[in-house]
Amino acid sequence: MTTIDVPESGRRRFLRSSALAATGLAASSVNPGLAFAQVTGAPTASKLLTRTIPGTDVAIPPIGLGTFLTFDLLPGQKRDHSRHVLNAFHDGGARLVDTSPLYGTAETSVGDLLTMPGMAQDVFIANKIWSTGEFLADESHARRSLEQSMNRLWRDRIDLMQCHSLVNVSVVLPILKAWKKEGLIGYTGVTANDNEYHAILAPWVERRDIDFVQVNYSIFNRGAEQRVLPAAAEKGVAVLVNMPLEKARLHKIVEGHAVPGFARELGIENWTHYFLKWVIANPVVTCCLTGTSNPAHAQENVQALRGPLPDPRMRERMVRHMQTIPGFNTLASMPWYPGKNYSGVIRRAQEAIRSRI
């Protein structure tokens, strides 16, 4: 495995190795690996956690950046905070960014901000397709979506393309496989963010028809442990986790509560690390996606990439502790992002529809 040193300043970058050849070979043979091994340049630097994508020698840090709502901005809105979020994320050692054409202006924001000097080449882009077609097996909608995403993200290749929320998955997935063979994308995947879809999601993992599966998983919602995560472990499918912080609801529940002493003994000093380290301590998890519009929160998120992780017994103890906190067991009834307002094109469209009902 190739290892790359990333200085603390975050300004020494590296170029990705050659793109997938259009040969139809396995990803491990056509996608040479890059690893983010250790942060250097400061006496207090510590080892950066990484996970290897199954079947390859590509290693990525297990904390990534999600962009739903947080990077969806109205045209003309200031977005300095988004630039600072990306800087904090990148300088902290994280590399994977997950977005989608369904996320309003998120793709455009990410693509533009990643053209800043030195950032674009070593960021792993995970994107999505939500398409049907003019008729069964028609590729035209998916192709237009891919081309639009490439234009917005300023890329001629997408590292990971996922079928968004299993929409038209039986038609879309073969298209993704063809794009992978042709070198347009690096990996294929499917996504879901609700337990109700796990029964539909799991068979795609069990058949090993995909390279990645993206699924909701948190210390509160552990449903993916029943079938999806065991299947990924058995079949060698990489796992992206969404909703690890339950859209800020976990932090709302613990307001006024101190991190327990037993967690501090492990070096977990805040609730963000408590929740994120619980997720990434599961060895099946390849990368855990966190979304924020606050640069300080982005910095805190990526700091979870360093330091020890809880073992299985500690993870169980962490769950038991959360179950003693009032409101934890009814967290699902809370609205997403309590007390926050993201006023992008998605919210504007939702409000316009509500006004007509």
SVG drawing of the C-alpha trace seen along z (x, -y; Angstrom):
<svg xmlns="http://www.w3.org/2000/svg" viewBox="-54 -38 62 52">
<polyline fill="none" stroke="black" stroke-width="0.4" points="0.0,0.0 1.3,-3.4 1.5,-5.9 1.4,-9.6 2.4,-12.1 0.0,-15.1 1.6,-18.0 -0.3,-19.8 -0.7,-22.9 -2.7,-20.9 -1.1,-22.6 1.0,-19.9 -1.3,-17.9 -0.9,-14.9 -2.3,-13.9 -4.4,-10.8 -3.0,-8.0 -4.3,-6.9 -8.0,-6.6 -9.8,-3.3 -8.9,-1.8 -11.8,-0.7 -11.0,3.0 -13.7,4.4 -11.0,5.7 -11.7,5.7 -11.3,2.4 -8.3,3.6 -6.3,4.1 -7.2,0.9 -7.5,-1.6 -4.1,-2.0 -4.3,-2.8 -3.6,-6.0 -3.4,-6.0 -3.4,-8.8 -1.0,-7.4 0.1,-9.9 -0.1,-13.6 3.4,-15.1 5.0,-18.4 4.1,-19.0 5.4,-17.4 1.8,-16.6 0.8,-15.0 -0.9,-11.6 -1.7,-8.7 -4.6,-9.4 -7.1,-6.5 -7.8,-5.0 -9.9,-2.2 -9.1,-0.3 -11.8,0.1 -12.4,3.8 -10.8,5.6 -8.4,2.7 -5.4,1.0 -7.1,-2.4 -7.2,-3.7 -9.4,-6.6 -10.0,-8.3 -13.2,-7.0 -14.8,-10.5 -16.2,-12.2 -18.3,-15.2 -22.0,-15.1 -23.6,-18.0 -27.3,-17.6 -28.9,-21.0 -25.7,-22.3 -24.2,-23.1 -27.5,-24.0 -27.3,-27.8 -29.6,-30.3 -27.9,-32.0 -26.1,-35.1 -25.9,-33.9 -22.5,-34.3 -20.7,-31.0 -17.5,-31.8 -18.6,-29.4 -18.8,-26.6 -15.2,-27.3 -14.1,-27.3 -15.9,-24.0 -14.1,-22.4 -10.8,-23.8 -11.2,-22.5 -12.3,-19.1 -9.4,-18.8 -6.7,-20.2 -7.9,-17.8 -7.0,-14.9 -10.5,-13.9 -10.9,-13.3 -14.3,-11.9 -17.1,-14.3 -20.6,-12.9 -23.1,-14.9 -26.0,-14.5 -27.9,-16.4 -30.9,-16.2 -29.1,-18.4 -30.1,-21.7 -27.0,-23.7 -24.6,-21.5 -22.9,-20.0 -22.2,-23.5 -20.9,-24.7 -18.6,-21.7 -17.3,-21.9 -16.5,-25.6 -15.0,-25.5 -12.8,-22.5 -11.2,-24.5 -9.3,-26.3 -5.5,-25.8 -4.3,-22.4 -7.6,-20.8 -9.4,-19.3 -7.1,-16.4 -7.0,-14.4 -10.7,-14.6 -12.7,-11.4 -16.1,-12.4 -19.1,-10.2 -22.1,-11.2 -25.5,-9.8 -27.9,-9.1 -31.7,-9.5 -33.2,-8.7 -35.8,-6.7 -35.6,-7.2 -37.9,-7.7 -38.6,-4.0 -37.3,-0.8 -33.5,-0.6 -33.2,-4.1 -29.9,-5.6 -30.6,-9.2 -31.8,-10.6 -28.9,-9.0 -26.4,-10.1 -27.6,-13.7 -27.4,-13.5 -23.8,-12.2 -22.7,-14.9 -24.4,-17.6 -22.7,-16.4 -19.3,-16.3 -19.8,-19.9 -20.9,-21.1 -18.1,-19.3 -15.5,-20.1 -14.5,-16.5 -14.1,-14.2 -14.5,-11.1 -16.6,-10.5 -14.9,-8.3 -18.1,-6.7 -21.5,-6.8 -24.5,-5.5 -28.1,-4.8 -29.8,-7.3 -32.3,-5.8 -32.7,-2.7 -34.6,-4.6 -35.0,-2.4 -32.1,-0.4 -32.5,2.7 -32.1,0.4 -29.6,-2.1 -27.1,0.4 -26.3,2.0 -25.7,-1.5 -23.3,-2.2 -21.4,1.0 -21.1,0.0 -19.8,-3.5 -17.2,-1.8 -16.0,0.4 -15.7,-2.7 -13.7,-4.6 -16.4,-7.3 -16.7,-6.3 -14.5,-4.3 -17.0,-2.4 -20.7,-1.6 -23.0,-1.8 -26.6,-2.1 -27.9,-4.2 -30.8,-4.3 -31.4,-6.4 -34.4,-4.7 -34.7,-1.3 -37.8,-0.5 -35.6,-0.1 -33.0,2.2 -34.8,5.3 -34.6,4.0 -31.0,2.8 -29.6,5.9 -30.0,8.3 -27.8,6.0 -25.1,6.3 -25.6,10.1 -25.3,10.6 -22.1,8.5 -23.5,6.6 -22.0,3.3 -18.7,1.9 -20.3,-0.4 -23.4,-0.5 -24.5,-3.7 -26.9,-3.2 -28.1,-5.0 -26.4,-3.9 -25.9,-5.6 -25.6,-4.8 -29.4,-5.4 -30.4,-3.6 -28.6,-0.3 -30.9,1.4 -28.2,1.8 -26.5,4.3 -29.3,6.9 -28.6,7.6 -26.9,4.9 -23.6,4.6 -23.1,8.4 -23.7,8.8 -21.2,6.1 -18.6,7.8 -19.2,11.2 -19.2,10.0 -16.4,7.4 -18.6,4.4 -17.5,1.0 -19.8,-0.9 -20.6,-4.6 -22.7,-5.6 -25.2,-8.5 -27.0,-10.1 -24.4,-9.2 -25.4,-12.2 -29.1,-11.8 -29.3,-15.2 -28.2,-17.0 -30.8,-15.3 -28.2,-13.3 -26.6,-16.6 -29.9,-18.1 -30.7,-15.1 -27.4,-15.5 -27.5,-19.2 -26.6,-19.9 -25.2,-16.4 -21.4,-15.8 -19.6,-13.1 -19.3,-10.2 -16.0,-9.6 -15.5,-6.1 -15.5,-7.6 -13.0,-10.3 -10.6,-7.6 -10.5,-6.6 -9.7,-10.1 -13.3,-11.0 -13.7,-14.6 -16.9,-15.7 -20.2,-14.2 -19.3,-14.5 -16.4,-12.2 -18.5,-9.9 -21.1,-9.5 -18.6,-9.3 -16.1,-7.0 -18.9,-4.7 -19.8,-4.4 -16.3,-4.1 -15.2,-1.6 -17.3,0.9 -14.7,2.4 -17.2,2.9 -17.7,-0.9 -15.4,-2.4 -16.4,-6.0 -18.9,-7.9 -20.5,-11.0 -20.9,-14.2 -22.7,-17.3 -22.3,-20.8 -22.3,-24.4 -20.2,-25.4 -16.4,-25.4 -15.7,-24.8 -18.0,-21.7 -16.2,-20.5 -12.9,-20.7 -14.3,-18.9 -15.7,-16.1 -12.4,-15.4 -10.5,-15.3 -12.4,-12.0 -9.9,-10.6 -7.2,-10.5 -6.9,-8.6 -8.1,-5.2 -11.5,-3.7 -13.8,-1.9 -13.7,1.9 -17.0,3.9 -17.5,4.0 -17.0,0.2 -19.4,-0.4 -22.1,1.6 -21.4,-0.5 -21.7,-3.7 -25.2,-2.5 -26.3,-1.6 -25.3,-5.1 -27.3,-6.8 -30.3,-4.8 -30.3,-6.5 -30.5,-10.0 -34.1,-11.3 -35.4,-11.6 -32.9,-9.2 -35.4,-6.4 -37.9,-8.7 -35.3,-10.6 -36.9,-9.5 -40.0,-11.7 -37.9,-14.9 -37.5,-17.0 -34.2,-17.0 -31.7,-19.8 -33.7,-21.1 -33.3,-24.8 -31.5,-25.2 -32.7,-26.6 -31.1,-25.8 -32.5,-28.2 -31.4,-26.8 -33.3,-26.0 -34.6,-22.7 -36.3,-24.5 -37.6,-27.2 -39.2,-24.6 -40.7,-22.7 -42.2,-25.9 -43.6,-26.9 -45.4,-23.5 -46.7,-23.7 -48.2,-27.1 -50.2,-25.6 -51.7,-22.7"/>
</svg>
